[in-house]
Amino acid sequence: MHMKSRPAAVKFRQSLFWDVDPKTIDPKKHARYIIERILELGNDREVRWAFHRYPKRIIRDVLFLPRVQLRGKSKALWSLVLK
């Protein structure tokens, strides 16, 4: 997975990653998990961070994975944005 130049670190909200300790999340190792959560529940700052951190192709690939954890409306929105 190719990463873009490092954007400023982001402090993930506990409410975004309620099921894990946000400090233990590795942006490279847990890219799919992070992208799914941000596309579904992220705020503007987190979405901008993700689009600076990950190539658009990677975000699109996650969006169209068979078992992606996004609601239908969220998936439809991001499908249009990532067209």
N, C-alpha and C positions, 0 to 999 in steps of 0.2 A: 504494500500500500504506500503510495507516494504522498508525502505530506508537504504542504506549502511551507514557506518560511514561517517561523514561529511567531504567532500573534501574542499579544500580552496574555499572561496567564489569567484564567477566569476562575473565580471562586464559585463553585457550583452551589446552588441553593439546596438545602436539605429537602425541601418540598419537591424538588425536581427528581432527586434520587433518594426517595424516602426509604428504599429497601436496602441501601448500603451506606457506608460512611463515605461521603463525597471526597474526602481527603485521600482515599485509597484508589480512586479511579485514575487509570492511566489512559490519557487521550489517544495514544497509539494502539495499545493493546485492546482497549474497550471501545473502539471507534463506533462499531455498529450500535452498541448499547447507548452511547452518548448521542449519536445522531437521531436514533429513534425517539429518545426522551425529549430532545430539544425540538424536533419537528412536531411532536405531539403537545408538549407542555411548556416549551421555552418562551422566555420573554424576548424583546427586541435585542437586547445586549447579547443574550446567549445565542440567538439565531445568527447575528452578525459574527460572533466569535466562531461558530461552527463553519460558516461559509468562508471565513478567512483561514481556518485551520485545515479544513478538508477540501480536496478538489471537488468541483461540482459533479464530476463523474462518479466519485465514491458516494456522495450523498444520493445521487440518482440510483445507483446500484442498491443501496440500502433500502430506499423507498420501494423498489420493486422486488425485494426478496419475498419468497413465498409465505413466510410466516412473520412478516414485519408487524410490529405492535402499534399500528396506527388505526385510528377510526376512519371510516370511509370518507367523511368530509375533510379530514386532515390530509388524507392521501390524495384526494381530488385537488385540493388547494396546492399542495407541493408538486403534484404532477404538472399543473399549469405553470407554476413558477420555474420549474426545472426543465421545461420543454426545450 
